[in-house]
Protein backbone atom coordinates (compact mmCIF):
# COMPACT_ATOMS: atom_id res chain seq x y z
CA UNK A 1 0.00 0.00 0.00
CA UNK A 2 1.22 3.49 -0.77
CA UNK A 3 -0.15 6.64 0.78
CA UNK A 4 0.75 9.97 -0.73
CA UNK A 5 -0.15 13.30 0.79
CA UNK A 6 -0.19 16.53 -1.15
CA UNK A 7 -0.16 19.98 0.31
CA UNK A 8 -0.96 23.11 -1.66
CA UNK A 9 0.69 26.27 -0.42
CA UNK A 10 0.00 29.64 -1.92
CA UNK A 11 -2.33 28.39 -4.64
CA UNK A 12 -4.18 31.71 -4.63
CA UNK A 13 -1.18 34.00 -4.47
CA UNK A 14 -0.65 34.06 -8.21
CA UNK A 15 3.11 33.62 -7.81
CA UNK A 16 4.94 31.39 -10.30
CA UNK A 17 5.95 28.02 -8.83
CA UNK A 18 9.65 28.92 -8.64
CA UNK A 19 9.00 32.12 -6.70
CA UNK A 20 6.46 30.45 -4.43
CA UNK A 21 8.89 27.65 -3.60
CA UNK A 22 11.46 30.20 -2.51
CA UNK A 23 9.02 31.78 -0.03
CA UNK A 24 8.19 28.56 1.86
CA UNK A 25 10.76 27.59 4.50
CA UNK A 26 12.11 24.04 4.45
CA UNK A 27 11.06 23.62 8.09
CA UNK A 28 7.40 23.61 7.03
CA UNK A 29 7.94 20.56 4.84
CA UNK A 30 9.96 18.78 7.50
CA UNK A 31 7.30 19.54 10.11
CA UNK A 32 4.54 18.16 7.88
CA UNK A 33 6.58 15.01 7.24
CA UNK A 34 7.13 14.54 10.98
CA UNK A 35 3.44 15.12 11.69
CA UNK A 36 2.29 12.61 9.05
CA UNK A 37 4.73 9.95 10.30
CA UNK A 38 3.52 10.35 13.88
CA UNK A 39 -0.15 10.42 12.90
CA UNK A 40 0.02 7.24 10.82
CA UNK A 41 2.05 5.46 13.51
CA UNK A 42 -0.78 6.07 15.99
CA UNK A 43 -3.47 5.15 13.48
CA UNK A 44 -1.72 1.86 12.67
CA UNK A 45 -1.98 0.87 16.33
CA UNK A 46 -5.77 1.03 16.69
CA UNK A 47 -7.34 0.91 13.22
CA UNK A 48 -6.92 -2.86 12.75
CA UNK A 49 -8.76 -3.53 16.03
CA UNK A 50 -11.47 -1.05 15.12
CA UNK A 51 -11.98 -2.75 11.76
CA UNK A 52 -12.21 -6.19 13.39
CA UNK A 53 -14.73 -4.89 15.93
CA UNK A 54 -16.90 -3.31 13.21
CA UNK A 55 -16.81 -6.43 11.02
CA UNK A 56 -17.26 -9.07 13.73
CA UNK A 57 -20.77 -9.99 12.53
CA UNK A 58 -19.75 -10.11 8.86
CA UNK A 59 -16.27 -11.66 8.78
CA UNK A 60 -14.86 -14.39 11.02
CA UNK A 61 -12.09 -13.22 13.35
CA UNK A 62 -8.67 -14.65 12.47
CA UNK A 63 -7.14 -16.55 15.34
CA UNK A 64 -3.44 -15.91 15.97
CA UNK A 65 -2.65 -19.64 16.24
PQR file of N, CA, C, O and H, with PARSE charges and radii, in Angstrom:
ATOM      1  N   UNK A   1       0.838  -1.161   0.000 -0.4000 1.5000
ATOM      2  CA  UNK A   1       0.000   0.000   0.000 -0.0000 2.0000
ATOM      3  C   UNK A   1       0.896   1.241   0.000  0.5500 1.7000
ATOM      4  O   UNK A   1       1.938   1.274   0.655 -0.5500 1.4000
ATOM      5  N   UNK A   2       0.481   2.223  -0.724 -0.4000 1.5000
ATOM      6  CA  UNK A   2       1.216   3.485  -0.772 -0.0000 2.0000
ATOM      7  C   UNK A   2       0.242   4.599  -0.440  0.5500 1.7000
ATOM      8  O   UNK A   2      -0.867   4.653  -0.971 -0.5500 1.4000
ATOM      9  H   UNK A   2      -0.365   2.196  -1.256  0.4000 1.0000
ATOM     10  N   UNK A   3       0.663   5.473   0.432 -0.4000 1.5000
ATOM     11  CA  UNK A   3      -0.148   6.637   0.776 -0.0000 2.0000
ATOM     12  C   UNK A   3       0.661   7.869   0.425  0.5500 1.7000
ATOM     13  O   UNK A   3       1.806   8.021   0.851 -0.5500 1.4000
ATOM     14  H   UNK A   3       1.564   5.430   0.864  0.4000 1.0000
ATOM     15  N   UNK A   4       0.060   8.734  -0.348 -0.4000 1.5000
ATOM     16  CA  UNK A   4       0.748   9.968  -0.732 -0.0000 2.0000
ATOM     17  C   UNK A   4      -0.099  11.149  -0.303  0.5500 1.7000
ATOM     18  O   UNK A   4      -1.297  11.205  -0.582 -0.5500 1.4000
ATOM     19  H   UNK A   4      -0.870   8.611  -0.694  0.4000 1.0000
ATOM     20  N   UNK A   5       0.526  12.076   0.367 -0.4000 1.5000
ATOM     21  CA  UNK A   5      -0.155  13.298   0.791 -0.0000 2.0000
ATOM     22  C   UNK A   5       0.343  14.446  -0.073  0.5500 1.7000
ATOM     23  O   UNK A   5       1.518  14.515  -0.434 -0.5500 1.4000
ATOM     24  H   UNK A   5       1.499  12.030   0.593  0.4000 1.0000
ATOM     25  N   UNK A   6      -0.566  15.329  -0.391 -0.4000 1.5000
ATOM     26  CA  UNK A   6      -0.193  16.529  -1.150 -0.0000 2.0000
ATOM     27  C   UNK A   6      -0.678  17.740  -0.401  0.5500 1.7000
ATOM     28  O   UNK A   6      -1.790  17.764   0.127 -0.5500 1.4000
ATOM     29  H   UNK A   6      -1.520  15.273  -0.098  0.4000 1.0000
ATOM     30  N   UNK A   7       0.161  18.739  -0.362 -0.4000 1.5000
ATOM     31  CA  UNK A   7      -0.163  19.975   0.311 -0.0000 2.0000
ATOM     32  C   UNK A   7      -0.006  21.116  -0.695  0.5500 1.7000
ATOM     33  O   UNK A   7       0.994  21.194  -1.408 -0.5500 1.4000
ATOM     34  H   UNK A   7       1.064  18.720  -0.792  0.4000 1.0000
ATOM     35  N   UNK A   8      -0.978  21.972  -0.740 -0.4000 1.5000
ATOM     36  CA  UNK A   8      -0.961  23.107  -1.663 -0.0000 2.0000
ATOM     37  C   UNK A   8      -0.749  24.382  -0.862  0.5500 1.7000
ATOM     38  O   UNK A   8      -1.589  24.765  -0.048 -0.5500 1.4000
ATOM     39  H   UNK A   8      -1.791  21.908  -0.161  0.4000 1.0000
ATOM     40  N   UNK A   9       0.371  25.026  -1.099 -0.4000 1.5000
ATOM     41  CA  UNK A   9       0.687  26.273  -0.421 -0.0000 2.0000
ATOM     42  C   UNK A   9       0.647  27.402  -1.438  0.5500 1.7000
ATOM     43  O   UNK A   9       1.219  27.299  -2.523 -0.5500 1.4000
ATOM     44  H   UNK A   9       1.054  24.714  -1.760  0.4000 1.0000
ATOM     45  N   UNK A  10      -0.016  28.453  -1.083 -0.4000 1.5000
ATOM     46  CA  UNK A  10       0.000  29.641  -1.919 -0.0000 2.0000
ATOM     47  C   UNK A  10      -0.688  29.500  -3.247  0.5500 1.7000
ATOM     48  O   UNK A  10      -0.335  30.207  -4.191 -0.5500 1.4000
ATOM     49  H   UNK A  10      -0.481  28.537  -0.201  0.4000 1.0000
ATOM     50  N   UNK A  11      -1.655  28.618  -3.361 -0.4000 1.5000
ATOM     51  CA  UNK A  11      -2.330  28.391  -4.639 -0.0000 2.0000
ATOM     52  C   UNK A  11      -3.040  29.649  -5.130  0.5500 1.7000
ATOM     53  O   UNK A  11      -3.224  29.817  -6.335 -0.5500 1.4000
ATOM     54  H   UNK A  11      -1.941  28.044  -2.594  0.4000 1.0000
ATOM     55  N   UNK A  12      -3.435  30.518  -4.235 -0.4000 1.5000
ATOM     56  CA  UNK A  12      -4.182  31.710  -4.629 -0.0000 2.0000
ATOM     57  C   UNK A  12      -3.327  32.971  -4.650  0.5500 1.7000
ATOM     58  O   UNK A  12      -3.851  34.074  -4.805 -0.5500 1.4000
ATOM     59  H   UNK A  12      -3.286  30.382  -3.256  0.4000 1.0000
ATOM     60  N   UNK A  13      -2.029  32.817  -4.495 -0.4000 1.5000
ATOM     61  CA  UNK A  13      -1.175  34.005  -4.468 -0.0000 2.0000
ATOM     62  C   UNK A  13      -0.880  34.526  -5.865  0.5500 1.7000
ATOM     63  O   UNK A  13      -0.585  35.708  -6.041 -0.5500 1.4000
ATOM     64  H   UNK A  13      -1.603  31.922  -4.369  0.4000 1.0000
ATOM     65  N   UNK A  14      -0.957  33.652  -6.853 -0.4000 1.5000
ATOM     66  CA  UNK A  14      -0.646  34.064  -8.214 -0.0000 2.0000
ATOM     67  C   UNK A  14       0.838  34.071  -8.524  0.5500 1.7000
ATOM     68  O   UNK A  14       1.234  34.446  -9.628 -0.5500 1.4000
ATOM     69  H   UNK A  14      -1.197  32.692  -6.710  0.4000 1.0000
ATOM     70  N   UNK A  15       1.670  33.663  -7.572 -0.4000 1.5000
ATOM     71  CA  UNK A  15       3.113  33.618  -7.810 -0.0000 2.0000
ATOM     72  C   UNK A  15       3.467  32.422  -8.676  0.5500 1.7000
ATOM     73  O   UNK A  15       2.845  31.368  -8.547 -0.5500 1.4000
ATOM     74  H   UNK A  15       1.349  33.359  -6.676  0.4000 1.0000
ATOM     75  N   UNK A  16       4.447  32.559  -9.553 -0.4000 1.5000
ATOM     76  CA  UNK A  16       4.936  31.388 -10.300 -0.0000 2.0000
ATOM     77  C   UNK A  16       5.523  30.363  -9.325  0.5500 1.7000
ATOM     78  O   UNK A  16       5.976  30.718  -8.237 -0.5500 1.4000
ATOM     79  H   UNK A  16       4.953  33.415  -9.659  0.4000 1.0000
ATOM     80  N   UNK A  17       5.510  29.103  -9.724 -0.4000 1.5000
ATOM     81  CA  UNK A  17       5.945  28.022  -8.829 -0.0000 2.0000
ATOM     82  C   UNK A  17       7.354  28.248  -8.282  0.5500 1.7000
ATOM     83  O   UNK A  17       7.598  27.999  -7.102 -0.5500 1.4000
ATOM     84  H   UNK A  17       5.143  28.814 -10.608  0.4000 1.0000
ATOM     85  N   UNK A  18       8.269  28.706  -9.101 -0.4000 1.5000
ATOM     86  CA  UNK A  18       9.647  28.923  -8.644 -0.0000 2.0000
ATOM     87  C   UNK A  18       9.734  29.974  -7.555  0.5500 1.7000
ATOM     88  O   UNK A  18      10.461  29.800  -6.577 -0.5500 1.4000
ATOM     89  H   UNK A  18       8.071  28.909 -10.060  0.4000 1.0000
ATOM     90  N   UNK A  19       8.999  31.064  -7.717 -0.4000 1.5000
ATOM     91  CA  UNK A  19       9.002  32.120  -6.702 -0.0000 2.0000
ATOM     92  C   UNK A  19       8.300  31.656  -5.428  0.5500 1.7000
ATOM     93  O   UNK A  19       8.749  31.945  -4.319 -0.5500 1.4000
ATOM     94  H   UNK A  19       8.409  31.206  -8.511  0.4000 1.0000
ATOM     95  N   UNK A  20       7.210  30.943  -5.598 -0.4000 1.5000
ATOM     96  CA  UNK A  20       6.460  30.455  -4.435 -0.0000 2.0000
ATOM     97  C   UNK A  20       7.312  29.500  -3.616  0.5500 1.7000
ATOM     98  O   UNK A  20       7.326  29.573  -2.387 -0.5500 1.4000
ATOM     99  H   UNK A  20       6.845  30.708  -6.499  0.4000 1.0000
ATOM    100  N   UNK A  21       8.028  28.600  -4.296 -0.4000 1.5000
ATOM    101  CA  UNK A  21       8.891  27.647  -3.603 -0.0000 2.0000
ATOM    102  C   UNK A  21       9.927  28.354  -2.745  0.5500 1.7000
ATOM    103  O   UNK A  21      10.256  27.897  -1.650 -0.5500 1.4000
ATOM    104  H   UNK A  21       8.017  28.541  -5.294  0.4000 1.0000
ATOM    105  N   UNK A  22      10.430  29.453  -3.238 -0.4000 1.5000
ATOM    106  CA  UNK A  22      11.462  30.195  -2.513 -0.0000 2.0000
ATOM    107  C   UNK A  22      10.914  30.874  -1.257  0.5500 1.7000
ATOM    108  O   UNK A  22      11.682  31.202  -0.353 -0.5500 1.4000
ATOM    109  H   UNK A  22      10.163  29.824  -4.127  0.4000 1.0000
ATOM    110  N   UNK A  23       9.603  31.089  -1.189 -0.4000 1.5000
ATOM    111  CA  UNK A  23       9.020  31.779  -0.031 -0.0000 2.0000
ATOM    112  C   UNK A  23       8.634  30.835   1.105  0.5500 1.7000
ATOM    113  O   UNK A  23       8.357  31.288   2.215 -0.5500 1.4000
ATOM    114  H   UNK A  23       8.979  30.822  -1.924  0.4000 1.0000
ATOM    115  N   UNK A  24       8.614  29.533   0.840 -0.4000 1.5000
ATOM    116  CA  UNK A  24       8.188  28.558   1.856 -0.0000 2.0000
ATOM    117  C   UNK A  24       9.430  27.957   2.513  0.5500 1.7000
ATOM    118  O   UNK A  24      10.246  27.335   1.833 -0.5500 1.4000
ATOM    119  H   UNK A  24       8.839  29.165  -0.062  0.4000 1.0000
ATOM    120  N   UNK A  25       9.581  28.136   3.819 -0.4000 1.5000
ATOM    121  CA  UNK A  25      10.763  27.592   4.505 -0.0000 2.0000
ATOM    122  C   UNK A  25      10.772  26.058   4.503  0.5500 1.7000
ATOM    123  O   UNK A  25       9.720  25.421   4.550 -0.5500 1.4000
ATOM    124  H   UNK A  25       8.919  28.641   4.371  0.4000 1.0000
ATOM    125  N   UNK A  26      11.950  25.492   4.450 -0.4000 1.5000
ATOM    126  CA  UNK A  26      12.112  24.037   4.445 -0.0000 2.0000
ATOM    127  C   UNK A  26      11.542  23.411   5.721  0.5500 1.7000
ATOM    128  O   UNK A  26      11.092  22.266   5.698 -0.5500 1.4000
ATOM    129  H   UNK A  26      12.805  26.009   4.412  0.4000 1.0000
ATOM    130  N   UNK A  27      11.557  24.148   6.820 -0.4000 1.5000
ATOM    131  CA  UNK A  27      11.061  23.625   8.095 -0.0000 2.0000
ATOM    132  C   UNK A  27       9.577  23.245   8.011  0.5500 1.7000
ATOM    133  O   UNK A  27       9.128  22.336   8.708 -0.5500 1.4000
ATOM    134  H   UNK A  27      11.922  25.079   6.839  0.4000 1.0000
ATOM    135  N   UNK A  28       8.829  23.934   7.168 -0.4000 1.5000
ATOM    136  CA  UNK A  28       7.397  23.607   7.035 -0.0000 2.0000
ATOM    137  C   UNK A  28       7.248  22.203   6.460  0.5500 1.7000
ATOM    138  O   UNK A  28       6.448  21.412   6.960 -0.5500 1.4000
ATOM    139  H   UNK A  28       9.194  24.673   6.602  0.4000 1.0000
ATOM    140  N   UNK A  29       8.000  21.891   5.427 -0.4000 1.5000
ATOM    141  CA  UNK A  29       7.940  20.555   4.839 -0.0000 2.0000
ATOM    142  C   UNK A  29       8.392  19.471   5.805  0.5500 1.7000
ATOM    143  O   UNK A  29       7.777  18.408   5.894 -0.5500 1.4000
ATOM    144  H   UNK A  29       8.650  22.534   5.021  0.4000 1.0000
ATOM    145  N   UNK A  30       9.464  19.749   6.522 -0.4000 1.5000
ATOM    146  CA  UNK A  30       9.964  18.777   7.495 -0.0000 2.0000
ATOM    147  C   UNK A  30       8.955  18.574   8.630  0.5500 1.7000
ATOM    148  O   UNK A  30       8.764  17.453   9.103 -0.5500 1.4000
ATOM    149  H   UNK A  30       9.963  20.612   6.450  0.4000 1.0000
ATOM    150  N   UNK A  31       8.315  19.654   9.061 -0.4000 1.5000
ATOM    151  CA  UNK A  31       7.298  19.542  10.106 -0.0000 2.0000
ATOM    152  C   UNK A  31       6.098  18.728   9.651  0.5500 1.7000
ATOM    153  O   UNK A  31       5.568  17.918  10.412 -0.5500 1.4000
ATOM    154  H   UNK A  31       8.470  20.565   8.677  0.4000 1.0000
ATOM    155  N   UNK A  32       5.665  18.940   8.407 -0.4000 1.5000
ATOM    156  CA  UNK A  32       4.541  18.157   7.876 -0.0000 2.0000
ATOM    157  C   UNK A  32       4.906  16.681   7.761  0.5500 1.7000
ATOM    158  O   UNK A  32       4.082  15.811   8.043 -0.5500 1.4000
ATOM    159  H   UNK A  32       6.095  19.598   7.789  0.4000 1.0000
ATOM    160  N   UNK A  33       6.134  16.402   7.350 -0.4000 1.5000
ATOM    161  CA  UNK A  33       6.582  15.015   7.244 -0.0000 2.0000
ATOM    162  C   UNK A  33       6.601  14.354   8.626  0.5500 1.7000
ATOM    163  O   UNK A  33       6.169  13.211   8.779 -0.5500 1.4000
ATOM    164  H   UNK A  33       6.803  17.109   7.121  0.4000 1.0000
ATOM    165  N   UNK A  34       7.097  15.068   9.612 -0.4000 1.5000
ATOM    166  CA  UNK A  34       7.134  14.544  10.983 -0.0000 2.0000
ATOM    167  C   UNK A  34       5.718  14.301  11.502  0.5500 1.7000
ATOM    168  O   UNK A  34       5.446  13.273  12.123 -0.5500 1.4000
ATOM    169  H   UNK A  34       7.448  15.996   9.488  0.4000 1.0000
ATOM    170  N   UNK A  35       4.821  15.250  11.246 -0.4000 1.5000
ATOM    171  CA  UNK A  35       3.435  15.119  11.690 -0.0000 2.0000
ATOM    172  C   UNK A  35       2.770  13.898  11.055  0.5500 1.7000
ATOM    173  O   UNK A  35       2.121  13.116  11.749 -0.5500 1.4000
ATOM    174  H   UNK A  35       5.042  16.085  10.742  0.4000 1.0000
ATOM    175  N   UNK A  36       2.927  13.733   9.752 -0.4000 1.5000
ATOM    176  CA  UNK A  36       2.291  12.609   9.055 -0.0000 2.0000
ATOM    177  C   UNK A  36       2.828  11.277   9.571  0.5500 1.7000
ATOM    178  O   UNK A  36       2.061  10.336   9.777 -0.5500 1.4000
ATOM    179  H   UNK A  36       3.454  14.369   9.189  0.4000 1.0000
ATOM    180  N   UNK A  37       4.132  11.193   9.781 -0.4000 1.5000
ATOM    181  CA  UNK A  37       4.727   9.953  10.297 -0.0000 2.0000
ATOM    182  C   UNK A  37       4.159   9.603  11.663  0.5500 1.7000
ATOM    183  O   UNK A  37       3.815   8.448  11.913 -0.5500 1.4000
ATOM    184  H   UNK A  37       4.756  11.957   9.614  0.4000 1.0000
ATOM    185  N   UNK A  38       4.058  10.575  12.538 -0.4000 1.5000
ATOM    186  CA  UNK A  38       3.522  10.354  13.876 -0.0000 2.0000
ATOM    187  C   UNK A  38       2.045   9.969  13.809  0.5500 1.7000
ATOM    188  O   UNK A  38       1.609   9.034  14.480 -0.5500 1.4000
ATOM    189  H   UNK A  38       4.337  11.514  12.334  0.4000 1.0000
ATOM    190  N   UNK A  39       1.289  10.691  13.002 -0.4000 1.5000
ATOM    191  CA  UNK A  39      -0.145  10.423  12.897 -0.0000 2.0000
ATOM    192  C   UNK A  39      -0.415   9.002  12.411  0.5500 1.7000
ATOM    193  O   UNK A  39      -1.247   8.300  12.987 -0.5500 1.4000
ATOM    194  H   UNK A  39       1.644  11.450  12.457  0.4000 1.0000
ATOM    195  N   UNK A  40       0.279   8.571  11.358 -0.4000 1.5000
ATOM    196  CA  UNK A  40       0.025   7.238  10.825 -0.0000 2.0000
ATOM    197  C   UNK A  40       0.563   6.139  11.728  0.5500 1.7000
ATOM    198  O   UNK A  40       0.059   5.016  11.699 -0.5500 1.4000
ATOM    199  H   UNK A  40       0.955   9.141  10.890  0.4000 1.0000
ATOM    200  N   UNK A  41       1.571   6.441  12.525 -0.4000 1.5000
ATOM    201  CA  UNK A  41       2.051   5.459  13.506 -0.0000 2.0000
ATOM    202  C   UNK A  41       0.947   5.176  14.524  0.5500 1.7000
ATOM    203  O   UNK A  41       0.680   4.020  14.851 -0.5500 1.4000
ATOM    204  H   UNK A  41       1.980   7.353  12.549  0.4000 1.0000
ATOM    205  N   UNK A  42       0.304   6.242  15.025 -0.4000 1.5000
ATOM    206  CA  UNK A  42      -0.778   6.066  15.993 -0.0000 2.0000
ATOM    207  C   UNK A  42      -1.984   5.389  15.363  0.5500 1.7000
ATOM    208  O   UNK A  42      -2.597   4.518  15.980 -0.5500 1.4000
ATOM    209  H   UNK A  42       0.521   7.181  14.759  0.4000 1.0000
ATOM    210  N   UNK A  43      -2.331   5.777  14.148 -0.4000 1.5000
ATOM    211  CA  UNK A  43      -3.475   5.150  13.479 -0.0000 2.0000
ATOM    212  C   UNK A  43      -3.239   3.657  13.259  0.5500 1.7000
ATOM    213  O   UNK A  43      -4.167   2.859  13.387 -0.5500 1.4000
ATOM    214  H   UNK A  43      -1.833   6.485  13.646  0.4000 1.0000
ATOM    215  N   UNK A  44      -2.009   3.275  12.931 -0.4000 1.5000
ATOM    216  CA  UNK A  44      -1.719   1.863  12.673 -0.0000 2.0000
ATOM    217  C   UNK A  44      -1.873   1.009  13.918  0.5500 1.7000
ATOM    218  O   UNK A  44      -2.009  -0.211  13.819 -0.5500 1.4000
ATOM    219  H   UNK A  44      -1.254   3.923  12.827  0.4000 1.0000
ATOM    220  N   UNK A  45      -1.852   1.635  15.090 -0.4000 1.5000
ATOM    221  CA  UNK A  45      -1.982   0.874  16.329 -0.0000 2.0000
ATOM    222  C   UNK A  45      -3.429   0.511  16.651  0.5500 1.7000
ATOM    223  O   UNK A  45      -3.670  -0.545  17.235 -0.5500 1.4000
ATOM    224  H   UNK A  45      -1.741   2.625  15.170  0.4000 1.0000
ATOM    225  N   UNK A  46      -4.401   1.352  16.289 -0.4000 1.5000
ATOM    226  CA  UNK A  46      -5.771   1.027  16.685 -0.0000 2.0000
ATOM    227  C   UNK A  46      -6.728   0.760  15.529  0.5500 1.7000
ATOM    228  O   UNK A  46      -7.790   0.182  15.758 -0.5500 1.4000
ATOM    229  H   UNK A  46      -4.205   2.211  15.815  0.4000 1.0000
ATOM    230  N   UNK A  47      -6.406   1.147  14.316 -0.4000 1.5000
ATOM    231  CA  UNK A  47      -7.341   0.915  13.215 -0.0000 2.0000
ATOM    232  C   UNK A  47      -7.605  -0.568  12.932  0.5500 1.7000
ATOM    233  O   UNK A  47      -8.754  -0.920  12.666 -0.5500 1.4000
ATOM    234  H   UNK A  47      -5.543   1.617  14.131  0.4000 1.0000
ATOM    235  N   UNK A  48      -6.607  -1.451  12.974 -0.4000 1.5000
ATOM    236  CA  UNK A  48      -6.924  -2.864  12.750 -0.0000 2.0000
ATOM    237  C   UNK A  48      -7.943  -3.414  13.759  0.5500 1.7000
ATOM    238  O   UNK A  48      -8.848  -4.156  13.378 -0.5500 1.4000
ATOM    239  H   UNK A  48      -5.674  -1.164  13.191  0.4000 1.0000
ATOM    240  N   UNK A  49      -7.804  -3.061  15.019 -0.4000 1.5000
ATOM    241  CA  UNK A  49      -8.756  -3.525  16.034 -0.0000 2.0000
ATOM    242  C   UNK A  49     -10.134  -2.935  15.806  0.5500 1.7000
ATOM    243  O   UNK A  49     -11.142  -3.617  15.994 -0.5500 1.4000
ATOM    244  H   UNK A  49      -7.069  -2.458  15.328  0.4000 1.0000
ATOM    245  N   UNK A  50     -10.188  -1.689  15.407 -0.4000 1.5000
ATOM    246  CA  UNK A  50     -11.466  -1.051  15.121 -0.0000 2.0000
ATOM    247  C   UNK A  50     -12.165  -1.728  13.949  0.5500 1.7000
ATOM    248  O   UNK A  50     -13.376  -1.947  13.984 -0.5500 1.4000
ATOM    249  H   UNK A  50      -9.369  -1.134  15.254  0.4000 1.0000
ATOM    250  N   UNK A  51     -11.403  -2.058  12.917 -0.4000 1.5000
ATOM    251  CA  UNK A  51     -11.976  -2.747  11.761 -0.0000 2.0000
ATOM    252  C   UNK A  51     -12.534  -4.112  12.174  0.5500 1.7000
ATOM    253  O   UNK A  51     -13.650  -4.471  11.798 -0.5500 1.4000
ATOM    254  H   UNK A  51     -10.420  -1.881  12.889  0.4000 1.0000
ATOM    255  N   UNK A  52     -11.759  -4.864  12.942 -0.4000 1.5000
ATOM    256  CA  UNK A  52     -12.211  -6.191  13.388 -0.0000 2.0000
ATOM    257  C   UNK A  52     -13.490  -6.063  14.216  0.5500 1.7000
ATOM    258  O   UNK A  52     -14.418  -6.855  14.052 -0.5500 1.4000
ATOM    259  H   UNK A  52     -10.852  -4.573  13.247  0.4000 1.0000
ATOM    260  N   UNK A  53     -13.538  -5.083  15.092 -0.4000 1.5000
ATOM    261  CA  UNK A  53     -14.730  -4.887  15.927 -0.0000 2.0000
ATOM    262  C   UNK A  53     -15.953  -4.536  15.080  0.5500 1.7000
ATOM    263  O   UNK A  53     -17.052  -5.017  15.358 -0.5500 1.4000
ATOM    264  H   UNK A  53     -12.784  -4.440  15.225  0.4000 1.0000
ATOM    265  N   UNK A  54     -15.778  -3.714  14.063 -0.4000 1.5000
ATOM    266  CA  UNK A  54     -16.905  -3.309  13.214 -0.0000 2.0000
ATOM    267  C   UNK A  54     -17.372  -4.439  12.308  0.5500 1.7000
ATOM    268  O   UNK A  54     -18.541  -4.480  11.925 -0.5500 1.4000
ATOM    269  H   UNK A  54     -14.885  -3.323  13.838  0.4000 1.0000
ATOM    270  N   UNK A  55     -16.475  -5.356  11.961 -0.4000 1.5000
ATOM    271  CA  UNK A  55     -16.807  -6.432  11.016 -0.0000 2.0000
ATOM    272  C   UNK A  55     -17.069  -7.777  11.703  0.5500 1.7000
ATOM    273  O   UNK A  55     -17.181  -8.799  11.025 -0.5500 1.4000
ATOM    274  H   UNK A  55     -15.525  -5.323  12.272  0.4000 1.0000
ATOM    275  N   UNK A  56     -17.167  -7.792  13.019 -0.4000 1.5000
ATOM    276  CA  UNK A  56     -17.259  -9.070  13.734 -0.0000 2.0000
ATOM    277  C   UNK A  56     -18.488  -9.886  13.363  0.5500 1.7000
ATOM    278  O   UNK A  56     -18.462 -11.111  13.481 -0.5500 1.4000
ATOM    279  H   UNK A  56     -17.076  -6.963  13.569  0.4000 1.0000
ATOM    280  N   UNK A  57     -19.566  -9.245  12.917 -0.4000 1.5000
ATOM    281  CA  UNK A  57     -20.766  -9.986  12.525 -0.0000 2.0000
ATOM    282  C   UNK A  57     -20.734 -10.405  11.058  0.5500 1.7000
ATOM    283  O   UNK A  57     -21.548 -11.220  10.626 -0.5500 1.4000
ATOM    284  H   UNK A  57     -19.588  -8.250  12.821  0.4000 1.0000
ATOM    285  N   UNK A  58     -19.808  -9.858  10.303 -0.4000 1.5000
ATOM    286  CA  UNK A  58     -19.750 -10.111   8.863 -0.0000 2.0000
ATOM    287  C   UNK A  58     -18.621 -11.071   8.501  0.5500 1.7000
ATOM    288  O   UNK A  58     -18.812 -11.987   7.702 -0.5500 1.4000
ATOM    289  H   UNK A  58     -19.146  -9.196  10.654  0.4000 1.0000
ATOM    290  N   UNK A  59     -17.451 -10.859   9.087 -0.4000 1.5000
ATOM    291  CA  UNK A  59     -16.271 -11.664   8.783 -0.0000 2.0000
ATOM    292  C   UNK A  59     -15.817 -12.420  10.027  0.5500 1.7000
ATOM    293  O   UNK A  59     -15.858 -11.874  11.130 -0.5500 1.4000
ATOM    294  H   UNK A  59     -17.296 -10.115   9.736  0.4000 1.0000
ATOM    295  N   UNK A  60     -15.389 -13.663   9.862 -0.4000 1.5000
ATOM    296  CA  UNK A  60     -14.862 -14.386  11.023 -0.0000 2.0000
ATOM    297  C   UNK A  60     -13.543 -13.771  11.485  0.5500 1.7000
ATOM    298  O   UNK A  60     -12.742 -13.313  10.669 -0.5500 1.4000
ATOM    299  H   UNK A  60     -15.356 -14.106   8.966  0.4000 1.0000
ATOM    300  N   UNK A  61     -13.328 -13.767  12.782 -0.4000 1.5000
ATOM    301  CA  UNK A  61     -12.095 -13.225  13.352 -0.0000 2.0000
ATOM    302  C   UNK A  61     -10.969 -14.239  13.148  0.5500 1.7000
ATOM    303  O   UNK A  61     -11.137 -15.423  13.442 -0.5500 1.4000
ATOM    304  H   UNK A  61     -13.978 -14.139  13.445  0.4000 1.0000
ATOM    305  N   UNK A  62      -9.821 -13.774  12.644 -0.4000 1.5000
ATOM    306  CA  UNK A  62      -8.669 -14.651  12.472 -0.0000 2.0000
ATOM    307  C   UNK A  62      -8.032 -14.928  13.828  0.5500 1.7000
ATOM    308  O   UNK A  62      -7.763 -14.008  14.600 -0.5500 1.4000
ATOM    309  H   UNK A  62      -9.685 -12.813  12.406  0.4000 1.0000
ATOM    310  N   UNK A  63      -7.799 -16.179  14.102 -0.4000 1.5000
ATOM    311  CA  UNK A  63      -7.141 -16.546  15.345 -0.0000 2.0000
ATOM    312  C   UNK A  63      -5.632 -16.497  15.140  0.5500 1.7000
ATOM    313  O   UNK A  63      -5.145 -16.868  14.072 -0.5500 1.4000
ATOM    314  H   UNK A  63      -8.016 -16.927  13.475  0.4000 1.0000
ATOM    315  N   UNK A  64      -4.887 -16.048  16.137 -0.4000 1.5000
ATOM    316  CA  UNK A  64      -3.436 -15.910  15.973 -0.0000 2.0000
ATOM    317  C   UNK A  64      -2.680 -17.239  15.986  0.5500 1.7000
ATOM    318  O   UNK A  64      -1.465 -17.238  15.785 -0.5500 1.4000
ATOM    319  H   UNK A  64      -5.282 -15.747  17.005  0.4000 1.0000
ATOM    320  N   UNK A  65      -3.337 -18.347  16.210 -0.4000 1.5000
ATOM    321  CA  UNK A  65      -2.647 -19.636  16.236 -0.0000 2.0000
ATOM    322  C   UNK A  65      -3.226 -20.592  15.225  0.5500 1.7000
ATOM    323  O   UNK A  65      -2.763 -21.727  15.112 -0.5500 1.4000
ATOM    324  H   UNK A  65      -4.323 -18.347  16.373  0.4000 1.0000
TER
END
